[in-house]
Amino acid sequence: MKKKARIIASYLPQFHPIPENDKWWGKGFTEWTNVGKRKPLFKGHYQPKVPSELGYYDLRVSESRVAQAKMAKEYGIEGFCYWHYWFGNGKRLLERPFNEVLASGDPDFPFCLGWANETWKGFSYGANGRNPLIEQLYPGDQDFIDHFNEILPALKDKRYINVKGKPLFLIFRPSEIPNVKHFIDLWQKLAIKNGLAGIHFVGQTYHLEEVETILSNNYDAVNIVRLKSCYSQDNRFLTKLKRKLTKVPNLVNYKDIIKVLVGQEEKNNNIYPTLMPNYDHSPRTGNKGLILHESTPKLFKKHMADVMEVIEQKPDEDKIVFLKSWNEWAEGNYVEPDLKYGLDYLKAIKDGLK
């Protein structure tokens, strides 16, 4: 039986306190902190967004992780792509939820890792403005080797998502790794040395013009996130000026941009589309962020149909679609149920797979 799609949902682990966030943002900070205090910025602005069935969960609680996986599986999602933070010199953050999933074997639900290789910065309203909080470093080969050894148990786990027999590893900033061809070659050799067939490297990009460069650097595939299509490069200055004068964020109507969230390029076997249910960055950035206004499950279902169309003729293994995201609540970018729409975004996915 032919697969309809391999939907892999990006999964944010920032729903439990850590000492670093306590220091930068205040005691007990989690993703819920900004979500809960957000108020509407204009008439018709859907804020705050309040979770329903799963509640304000804490990812240190195994029952919450099991409930998420059960729900995702029920509505047709193949697995989670856990964002993974390795800042260099062995420094990790937010690793506890995934480490517990790995160690316990529970939930029995497929997963892969996405390396969020980016310096963390504060936002303009606090935490040192836009100054770096923790920098992403690339100290050299020994650090690459240590990083590989750290995630090797995950790569060998029976739940790990594979493409053509190789574990899938997503990289958020694929071109920022110094001498990236060498890095990929090193990891491929380490993978084979440790009994794997290799690694299926996927570079994520927000810029269509970067696709060929990423592939030329020995990545196996590219995931395109077409959020930049929501901006007109010709009027960026006017957009910024208007937002500064009116205090209104960058509003783009969701129904108007559905057609540009996926394109013909994604028909290529090695280019993976992104499924984008909604987006509202205002809990993190106030009136400085992008808002895809008036997203609804009905419109999302149309977007889902467009994505399904571009992958229809691909081999089953290559019908990979990244869902952005499962639970990025402070980006207003999630499919977990909320008080307004309940399970309707998940139902749109399930219906689209039929």
BAMIKE-482163 format. One line per 5 residues: their letters; for each residue x, y, z of N, C-alpha, C. Coordinates in steps of 0.02 Angstrom, whole numbers, plus 50000, padded with zeros to 5 digits. Example, Ala and Ser with C-alpha at 12.3 -4.5 7.8 and 13.67 -1.06 7.14 Angstrom:
<rs>
as) 50660:49716:50390:50615:49775:50390:50660:49835:50390; 50642:49888:50354:50684:49947:50357:50645:50002:50394 .
</rs>
This chain:
<rs>
mkkka) 50042:49940:50000:50000:50000:50000:50044:50063:50000; 50031:50108:49953:50073:50168:49947:50061:50215:50005; 50116:50246:50028:50110:50296:50080:50082:50360:50051; 50043:50396:50090:50020:50462:50070:50072:50515:50086; 50100:50511:50146:50151:50560:50167:50184:50535:50231 .
riias) 50247:50557:50239:50283:50543:50301:50289:50610:50339; 50241:50624:50381:50239:50688:50415:50279:50685:50479; 50331:50726:50482:50376:50729:50541:50366:50798:50573; 50345:50798:50635:50328:50861:50669:50385:50886:50712; 50406:50949:50699:50457:50981:50741:50430:50987:50812 .
ylpqf) 50473:50970:50861:50452:50965:50931:50499:51006:50975; 50471:51055:51009:50510:51099:51053:50511:51072:51124; 50570:51064:51155:50573:51038:51223:50571:51091:51278; 50558:51155:51261:50565:51208:51311:50502:51217:51354; 50479:51162:51383:50421:51164:51427:50439:51134:51495 .
hpipe) 50498:51152:51518:50520:51134:51586:50575:51184:51605; 50580:51202:51668:50630:51252:51688:50701:51223:51687; 50749:51267:51670:50820:51249:51674:50856:51309:51706; 50913:51297:51738:50948:51352:51773:50964:51411:51727; 50983:51398:51664:51001:51452:51619:50942:51498:51605 .
ndkww) 50884:51469:51592:50824:51510:51581:50803:51547:51643; 50812:51516:51701:50798:51551:51764:50840:51614:51769; 50904:51608:51749:50951:51665:51753:50933:51719:51703; 50916:51699:51641:50904:51747:51587:50835:51779:51590; 50785:51740:51609:50716:51763:51601:50677:51767:51667 .
gkgft) 50704:51737:51720:50668:51737:51784:50653:51667:51807; 50649:51658:51872:50639:51593:51902:50577:51558:51875; 50587:51495:51853:50531:51454:51830:50511:51465:51758; 50551:51504:51721:50532:51518:51651:50526:51454:51610; 50473:51450:51571:50466:51399:51519:50431:51433:51460 .
ewtnv) 50419:51396:51407:50384:51423:51349:50316:51451:51368; 50285:51423:51419:50218:51446:51440:50219:51516:51468; 50276:51540:51492:50280:51606:51524:50257:51661:51476; 50287:51662:51416:50267:51713:51367:50199:51700:51337; 50182:51636:51329:50116:51619:51300:50060:51644:51344 .
gkrkp) 50067:51634:51410:50013:51651:51456:50000:51725:51465; 50051:51767:51456:50041:51838:51470:50026:51879:51407; 50024:51848:51349:50012:51885:51288:49940:51910:51284; 49930:51972:51263:49865:52002:51253:49858:52022:51180; 49796:52029:51155:49787:52050:51085:49819:52118:51072 .
lfkgh) 49850:52124:51013:49882:52186:50993:49838:52230:50950; 49783:52202:50924:49738:52239:50880:49671:52201:50879; 49620:52233:50854:49554:52203:50851:49557:52140:50806; 49531:52085:50832:49530:52023:50794:49592:51981:50802; 49640:52003:50843:49702:51966:50854:49687:51908:50902 .
yqpkv) 49699:51846:50879:49685:51788:50921:49742:51777:50971; 49733:51807:51029:49777:51799:51086:49737:51811:51150; 49755:51779:51204:49806:51727:51211:49781:51660:51184; 49829:51617:51170:49813:51549:51147:49820:51502:51207; 49767:51466:51221:49764:51425:51282:49757:51351:51263 .
pselg) 49802:51308:51288:49798:51237:51272:49737:51205:51304; 49709:51154:51272:49650:51121:51300:49668:51051:51323; 49659:51000:51281:49665:50930:51304:49730:50915:51341; 49787:50940:51317:49851:50923:51347:49870:50969:51405; 49836:51027:51409:49848:51074:51463:49917:51107:51461 .
yydlr) 49933:51144:51514:49999:51175:51520:50048:51123:51548; 50071:51080:51505:50109:51022:51527:50181:51040:51546; 50211:50995:51584:50282:50999:51602:50315:50937:51572; 50365:50946:51530:50394:50890:51494:50440:50847:51537; 50446:50863:51600:50480:50817:51646:50433:50760:51666 .
vsesr) 50369:50767:51650:50318:50718:51669:50307:50670:51610; 50322:50607:51620:50319:50558:51566:50249:50551:51537; 50198:50558:51580:50129:50551:51555:50113:50603:51502; 50141:50663:51508:50130:50715:51457:50161:50695:51391; 50221:50667:51392:50254:50647:51330:50217:50589:51297 .
vaqak) 50191:50543:51337:50154:50486:51310:50089:50511:51278; 50055:50558:51311:49992:50585:51284:50003:50620:51218; 50058:50657:51212:50074:50691:51149:50084:50641:51093; 50124:50590:51106:50139:50540:51054:50076:50502:51034; 50035:50485:51082:49972:50449:51066:49929:50491:51021 .
makey) 49924:50556:51036:49883:50601:50996:49912:50609:50926; 49977:50619:50921:50009:50627:50856:49998:50565:50812; 50007:50507:50840:49999:50445:50803:49927:50437:50778; 49880:50454:50821:49809:50446:50804:49790:50487:50743; 49823:50545:50733:49804:50590:50679:49853:50588:50620 .
giegf) 49894:50535:50617:49932:50522:50556:50003:50548:50554; 50029:50574:50608:50098:50599:50609:50145:50539:50620; 50197:50535:50578:50242:50478:50582:50288:50481:50643; 50311:50541:50660:50356:50546:50717:50373:50618:50734; 50409:50627:50788:50432:50693:50811:50505:50704:50791 .
cywhy) 50520:50765:50771:50590:50786:50763:50606:50831:50823; 50640:50803:50872:50656:50840:50933:50712:50889:50919; 50701:50953:50935:50755:51001:50929:50808:50985:50982; 50869:50983:50958:50926:50960:50998:50978:51016:50998; 51003:51032:51058:51048:51090:51067:51117:51066:51089 .
wfgng) 51165:51079:51046:51236:51065:51061:51274:51127:51042; 51298:51164:51093:51329:51229:51080:51405:51225:51072; 51432:51166:51074:51505:51157:51070:51535:51146:51138; 51592:51112:51139:51627:51096:51202:51582:51057:51250; 51538:51017:51222:51495:50974:51262:51436:51008:51294 .
krlle) 51425:51072:51281:51371:51109:51313:51304:51094:51280; 51257:51069:51320:51189:51055:51296:51139:51093:51339; 51080:51104:51312:51025:51132:51349:50960:51096:51329; 50912:51095:51375:50845:51068:51362:50847:50995:51340; 50897:50959:51361:50905:50890:51338:50865:50839:51379 .
rpfne) 50839:50860:51437:50809:50811:51483:50750:50773:51453; 50700:50806:51422:50643:50768:51397:50663:50713:51348; 50706:50730:51299:50725:50679:51250:50767:50624:51282; 50812:50643:51327:50854:50592:51360:50810:50542:51398; 50756:50566:51428:50711:50521:51464:50671:50477:51416 .
vlasg) 50651:50505:51359:50618:50465:51307:50665:50409:51284; 50728:50427:51272:50777:50379:51248:50791:50324:51299; 50801:50345:51361:50820:50297:51414:50763:50251:51433; 50702:50277:51432:50645:50238:51456:50614:50193:51402; 50625:50211:51339:50592:50175:51285:50519:50194:51276 .
dpdfp) 50499:50247:51312:50429:50267:51313:50424:50342:51301; 50382:50365:51255:50333:50327:51216:50366:50289:51158; 50334:50234:51138:50357:50195:51082:50330:50227:51018; 50363:50282:50999:50341:50323:50944:50403:50348:50907; 50403:50346:50840:50463:50364:50802:50487:50435:50816 .
fclgw) 50553:50445:50809:50582:50511:50820:50646:50518:50778; 50666:50580:50769:50733:50596:50744:50755:50659:50780; 50815:50682:50765:50843:50741:50798:50855:50797:50747; 50843:50858:50768:50860:50917:50729:50908:50960:50769; 50967:50972:50743:51017:51012:50778:51000:51085:50768 .
anetw) 50979:51119:50821:50964:51190:50820:51029:51229:50832; 51072:51229:50782:51139:51258:50789:51137:51333:50780; 51115:51368:50831:51106:51440:50827:51121:51471:50895; 51154:51529:50894:51165:51567:50955:51098:51591:50982; 51088:51583:51047:51027:51609:51079:51038:51682:51097 .
kgfsy) 50989:51723:51078:50990:51794:51095:50927:51813:51132; 50933:51868:51171:50873:51895:51203:50829:51930:51153; 50770:51948:51173:50726:51988:51132:50730:52061:51154; 50704:52104:51113:50713:52176:51124:50683:52200:51190; 50635:52163:51217:50601:52186:51278:50633:52161:51342 .
gangr) 50687:52122:51338:50716:52099:51400:50773:52051:51387; 50800:52023:51441:50855:51975:51438:50912:52001:51395; 50939:52059:51414:50997:52089:51382:50984:52111:51310; 50923:52130:51295:50908:52152:51227:50923:52097:51177; 50958:52114:51122:50975:52064:51072:51046:52037:51082 .
nplie) 51074:52048:51141:51140:52022:51154:51139:51946:51160; 51193:51913:51141:51196:51839:51147:51188:51816:51219; 51149:51764:51228:51143:51731:51293:51191:51672:51298; 51193:51633:51244:51241:51579:51240:51259:51570:51166; 51322:51566:51151:51344:51565:51081:51351:51494:51055 .
qlypg) 51335:51486:50991:51347:51423:50957:51419:51422:50933; 51457:51373:50956:51527:51367:50940:51541:51303:50901; 51595:51304:50863:51618:51245:50825:51693:51237:50837; 51711:51208:50895:51782:51208:50915:51828:51165:50871; 51801:51117:50833:51844:51076:50792:51824:51003:50790 .
dqdfi) 51867:50962:50762:51850:50892:50750:51833:50853:50814; 51870:50864:50867:51856:50826:50928:51786:50841:50954; 51765:50903:50947:51697:50920:50968:51646:50887:50922; 51659:50884:50857:51615:50848:50811:51610:50774:50831; 51666:50745:50849:51667:50674:50869:51629:50664:50934 .
dhfne) 51639:50709:50982:51603:50704:51046:51528:50711:51035; 51510:50757:50991:51439:50768:50975:51409:50704:50946; 51444:50674:50898:51419:50613:50867:51410:50558:50920; 51460:50549:50962:51456:50496:51014:51399:50509:51063; 51384:50573:51074:51329:50590:51120:51262:50566:51092 .
ilpal) 51253:50572:51027:51187:50554:50999:51186:50483:50970; 51242:50448:50970:51245:50381:50940:51192:50334:50969; 51181:50332:51035:51128:50288:51060:51059:50303:51030; 51045:50367:51017:50982:50385:50985:50980:50360:50913; 51035:50370:50876:51037:50348:50806:51026:50273:50799 .
kdkry) 51046:50235:50849:51040:50163:50847:50974:50137:50876; 50935:50182:50904:50871:50162:50935:50823:50137:50881; 50785:50085:50896:50739:50056:50847:50684:50104:50826; 50672:50156:50866:50620:50205:50850:50645:50260:50803; 50710:50263:50792:50737:50320:50754:50713:50317:50681 .
invkg) 50694:50374:50654:50668:50379:50586:50725:50373:50536; 50717:50328:50488:50768:50316:50437:50742:50333:50367; 50788:50351:50324:50774:50361:50253:50825:50319:50215; 50799:50270:50178:50842:50224:50140:50892:50190:50186; 50870:50172:50245:50912:50136:50292:50959:50178:50333 .
kplfl) 50956:50245:50325:51001:50289:50362:50961:50335:50408; 50985:50345:50470:50950:50390:50515:50950:50462:50490; 50891:50494:50494:50883:50562:50470:50907:50611:50523; 50949:50658:50503:50974:50709:50549:50965:50777:50517; 50922:50819:50547:50907:50885:50520:50954:50937:50551 .
ifrps) 50976:50986:50510:51018:51040:50536:50985:51106:50519; 50974:51146:50571:50937:51209:50566:50974:51261:50524; 51039:51269:50537:51081:51317:50499:51134:51277:50460; 51116:51249:50404:51161:51201:50370:51224:51232:50342; 51224:51297:50328:51282:51328:50297:51328:51362:50348 .
eipnv) 51309:51362:50411:51350:51398:50462:51403:51355:50493; 51402:51290:50479:51454:51246:50506:51518:51256:50466; 51573:51275:50498:51635:51285:50460:51657:51221:50425; 51677:51228:50362:51699:51170:50322:51648:51113:50329; 51587:51128:50310:51531:51082:50322:51540:51015:50285 .
khfid) 51572:51016:50227:51584:50952:50191:51627:50905:50233; 51676:50934:50266:51720:50893:50310:51680:50865:50368; 51638:50907:50399:51595:50885:50454:51552:50826:50433; 51518:50833:50376:51473:50780:50352:51513:50717:50337; 51570:50724:50304:51611:50666:50288:51635:50631:50352 .
lwqkl) 51653:50670:50402:51676:50641:50466:51620:50601:50499; 51560:50630:50501:51504:50595:50533:51484:50533:50492; 51488:50537:50426:51471:50478:50386:51519:50421:50402; 51583:50437:50408:51633:50385:50425:51621:50357:50495; 51604:50401:50542:51590:50379:50610:51528:50334:50612 .
aikng) 51478:50352:50572:51417:50312:50570:51432:50242:50545; 51468:50237:50490:51484:50172:50461:51528:50132:50509; 51576:50165:50540:51620:50132:50589:51580:50102:50647; 51523:50134:50663:51482:50111:50719:51422:50069:50698; 51426:50041:50638:51376:49993:50617:51314:50020:50583 .
lagih) 51313:50086:50569:51257:50116:50533:51273:50118:50458; 51222:50126:50417:51233:50130:50345:51256:50199:50323; 51257:50245:50370:51273:50315:50356:51221:50359:50390; 51219:50422:50372:51169:50469:50399:51137:50505:50341; 51072:50515:50345:51034:50553:50295:51031:50625:50320 .
fvgqt) 51075:50667:50294:51079:50737:50317:51029:50780:50280; 50989:50818:50318:50941:50864:50289:50957:50934:50315; 50968:50981:50269:50979:51050:50287:50914:51089:50281; 50898:51128:50331:50837:51169:50329:50855:51240:50307; 50814:51269:50265:50826:51338:50244:50761:51376:50236 .
yhlee) 50765:51442:50247:50709:51488:50236:50718:51525:50170; 50771:51509:50133:50788:51546:50072:50795:51498:50013; 50750:51503:49966:50750:51459:49908:50816:51459:49871; 50848:51518:49869:50910:51524:49831:50968:51486:49863; 50960:51462:49925:51013:51425:49959:51011:51350:49944 .
vetil) 50958:51326:49913:50948:51254:49906:51007:51221:49871; 51028:51247:49813:51082:51216:49775:51148:51216:49814; 51160:51271:49850:51221:51275:49890:51222:51221:49944; 51165:51212:49977:51161:51161:50030:51173:51092:50001; 51141:51076:49946:51150:51011:49915:51222:51000:49891 .
snnyd) 51254:51054:49868:51323:51048:49845:51372:51035:49902; 51349:51047:49963:51391:51035:50023:51380:50965:50052; 51354:50920:50011:51347:50849:50028:51288:50833:50073; 51241:50879:50080:51178:50861:50113:51139:50816:50066; 51101:50770:50095:51061:50724:50054:50995:50756:50032 .
avniv) 50971:50804:50071:50906:50835:50055:50902:50903:50088; 50852:50941:50067:50839:51008:50094:50766:51013:50114; 50754:51042:50172:50686:51059:50193:50677:51134:50186; 50630:51155:50144:50617:51226:50134:50560:51250:50179; 50574:51302:50217:50522:51336:50257:50510:51403:50223 .
rlksc) 50452:51411:50193:50441:51470:50150:50411:51529:50187; 50430:51539:50249:50405:51597:50287:50429:51663:50257; 50490:51662:50228:50516:51724:50198:50473:51747:50139; 50435:51700:50111:50390:51719:50055:50335:51765:50078; 50325:51769:50144:50273:51813:50171:50294:51886:50171 .
ysqdn) 50359:51899:50159:50383:51967:50156:50395:51987:50083; 50381:52048:50067:50401:52075:50001:50468:52110:50011; 50519:52086:49977:50586:52115:49986:50588:52188:49963; 50541:52206:49918:50542:52274:49891:50517:52326:49941; 50477:52303:49990:50448:52353:50035:50466:52341:50108 .
rfltk) 50524:52308:50119:50544:52295:50188:50553:52359:50227; 50582:52412:50196:50591:52475:50230:50524:52506:50249; 50478:52506:50201:50412:52535:50215:50374:52495:50268; 50382:52429:50266:50350:52386:50316:50376:52402:50385; 50442:52409:50392:50472:52425:50457:50450:52494:50482 .
lkrkl) 50447:52542:50435:50427:52610:50454:50355:52611:50478; 50311:52576:50442:50241:52573:50461:50232:52542:50530; 50269:52487:50542:50263:52453:50606:50288:52497:50663; 50340:52537:50648:50368:52581:50700:50320:52637:50717; 50286:52663:50667:50240:52719:50678:50174:52697:50708 .
tkvpn) 50148:52639:50686:50081:52617:50707:50083:52569:50766; 50141:52542:50782:50149:52491:50835:50112:52427:50818; 50094:52417:50755:50060:52356:50734:50112:52308:50704; 50108:52244:50722:50158:52196:50696:50149:52184:50621; 50194:52144:50594:50192:52128:50523:50137:52077:50511 .
lvnyk) 50080:52100:50485:50022:52057:50475:50019:52032:50403; 50011:51966:50396:50000:51936:50331:49940:51890:50338; 49891:51898:50295:49832:51856:50300:49848:51785:50276; 49832:51736:50318:49850:51666:50303:49821:51644:50236; 49759:51663:50222:49728:51640:50159:49764:51668:50098 .
diikv) 49797:51725:50106:49832:51756:50050:49900:51725:50035; 49928:51690:50083:49996:51664:50072:49998:51587:50066; 49941:51554:50071:49941:51481:50065:49976:51460:50001; 49962:51496:49946:49988:51476:49881:50064:51480:49876; 50097:51518:49921:50170:51524:49917:50205:51484:49972 .
lvgqe) 50169:51447:50012:50200:51407:50065:50228:51341:50039; 50213:51325:49977:50241:51266:49945:50247:51281:49871; 50298:51252:49838:50309:51267:49767:50329:51206:49727; 50341:51216:49663:50359:51161:49618:50425:51128:49637; 50469:51165:49669:50535:51137:49688:50526:51076:49732 .
eknnn) 50475:51076:49774:50465:51021:49821:50443:50956:49787; 50433:50957:49721:50419:50895:49685:50482:50853:49676; 50540:50884:49685:50604:50847:49682:50608:50800:49742; 50634:50740:49731:50637:50690:49784:50677:50713:49844; 50728:50755:49833:50772:50775:49888:50756:50845:49915 .
iyptl) 50696:50870:49900:50675:50933:49930:50608:50921:49966; 50609:50933:50031:50552:50917:50073:50512:50979:50090; 50446:50978:50079:50405:51036:50095:50392:51043:50170; 50367:51102:50188:50348:51116:50257:50273:51128:50260; 50242:51096:50308:50171:51106:50322:50164:51157:50378 .
mpnyd) 50133:51214:50362:50132:51271:50408:50059:51287:50430; 50039:51265:50489:49970:51276:50510:49954:51347:50530; 50001:51383:50558:49989:51449:50587:50055:51479:50608; 50055:51543:50625:50117:51575:50648:50099:51643:50678; 50123:51655:50739:50112:51719:50773:50167:51727:50825 .
hsprt) 50218:51766:50806:50278:51772:50848:50270:51824:50903; 50212:51854:50909:50204:51910:50956:50216:51892:51030; 50202:51831:51054:50219:51816:51124:50293:51825:51140; 50335:51817:51089:50408:51825:51101:50432:51895:51084; 50405:51925:51031:50433:51987:51006:50385:52046:51005 .
gnkgl) 50326:52038:51035:50279:52093:51037:50257:52115:50968; 50259:52180:50954:50236:52204:50888:50291:52202:50835; 50346:52169:50849:50401:52167:50801:50400:52102:50760; 50355:52056:50777:50357:51991:50745:50308:51983:50688; 50314:51927:50653:50269:51910:50598:50208:51874:50626 .
ilhes) 50150:51892:50599:50087:51858:50617:50053:51836:50553; 50042:51770:50546:49998:51746:50492:49927:51750:50520; 49892:51801:50500:49829:51819:50531:49771:51777:50503; 49726:51758:50549:49664:51723:50532:49677:51656:50498; 49725:51620:50525:49732:51550:50505:49674:51511:50535 .
tpklf) 49646:51464:50497:49592:51421:50522:49607:51350:50499; 49579:51301:50533:49587:51231:50510:49561:51221:50439; 49509:51256:50419:49482:51248:50352:49533:51272:50299; 49566:51329:50312:49617:51353:50266:49678:51308:50267; 49695:51284:50326:49752:51239:50334:49741:51175:50293 .
kkhma) 49678:51153:50289:49663:51093:50250:49678:51104:50176; 49666:51166:50152:49684:51182:50082:49760:51180:50072; 49796:51207:50120:49869:51205:50118:49894:51133:50120; 49863:51092:50161:49880:51021:50166:49871:50988:50097; 49818:51004:50062:49805:50975:49996:49860:50995:49947 .
dvmev) 49884:51057:49950:49938:51080:49906:50002:51041:49919; 50017:51030:49983:50077:50992:50001:50071:50920:49977; 50013:50890:49987:50003:50821:49965:50011:50815:49889; 49991:50866:49853:49996:50864:49780:50068:50863:49757; 50112:50903:49788:50181:50906:49764:50221:50843:49780 .
ieqkp) 50200:50805:49830:50237:50744:49848:50206:50681:49818; 50150:50688:49784:50111:50631:49763:50150:50580:49721; 50193:50604:49676:50228:50559:49630:50296:50536:49657; 50314:50556:49717:50379:50536:49744:50378:50463:49767; 50437:50431:49769:50441:50365:49802:50420:50372:49875 .
dedki) 50392:50319:49903:50366:50323:49971:50416:50349:50022; 50478:50327:50018:50528:50348:50068:50541:50423:50065; 50531:50453:50006:50546:50524:49998:50485:50569:50008; 50430:50541:50027:50369:50582:50039:50371:50613:50108; 50428:50642:50124:50438:50673:50190:50411:50744:50190 .
vflks) 50373:50760:50241:50346:50827:50251:50361:50847:50323; 50393:50905:50332:50405:50929:50400:50348:50974:50421; 50317:50957:50476:50263:50997:50505:50294:51047:50553; 50286:51110:50537:50311:51164:50580:50251:51198:50611; 50235:51180:50673:50269:51135:50718:50217:51097:50759 .
wnewa) 50241:51051:50801:50195:51017:50847:50175:51063:50904; 50223:51100:50932:50209:51134:50996:50249:51198:51007; 50259:51237:50955:50293:51302:50963:50241:51355:50984; 50218:51351:51045:50162:51393:51067:50180:51467:51068; 50240:51485:51086:50258:51556:51088:50271:51585:51019 .
egnyv) 50273:51542:50968:50275:51565:50899:50205:51560:50867; 50155:51542:50908:50089:51532:50881:50090:51483:50825; 50130:51431:50831:50145:51384:50777:50141:51314:50805; 50081:51285:50804:50069:51222:50838:50006:51189:50809; 50001:51123:50821:49939:51087:50804:49908:51054:50866 .
epdlk) 49942:51059:50922:49911:51034:50984:49845:51071:50995; 49796:51038:51025:49730:51069:51033:49730:51130:51079; 49693:51182:51058:49683:51240:51100:49608:51250:51112; 49591:51301:51153:49521:51311:51172:49477:51333:51113; 49507:51366:51064:49467:51392:51008:49452:51339:50955 .
ygldy) 49503:51301:50936:49495:51255:50880:49497:51181:50900; 49514:51167:50963:49516:51098:50985:49563:51056:50942; 49539:51000:50918:49579:50953:50879:49574:50966:50804; 49546:51021:50783:49529:51031:50713:49590:51033:50667; 49647:51060:50690:49706:51060:50647:49732:50988:50637 .
lkaik) 49729:50948:50689:49749:50878:50683:49700:50840:50638; 49637:50856:50644:49587:50823:50601:49599:50841:50528; 49622:50902:50515:49636:50922:50446:49694:50880:50417; 49743:50865:50459:49798:50822:50437:49772:50751:50422; 49733:50725:50467:49707:50657:50458:49663:50652:50396 .
dglk) 49621:50703:50386:49579:50703:50327:49620:50710:50263; 49673:50751:50266:49716:50760:50208:49752:50696:50188; 49766:50654:50237:49800:50591:50223:49754:50538:50193; 49689:50551:50197:49641:50505:50167:49635:50515:50093 .
</rs>
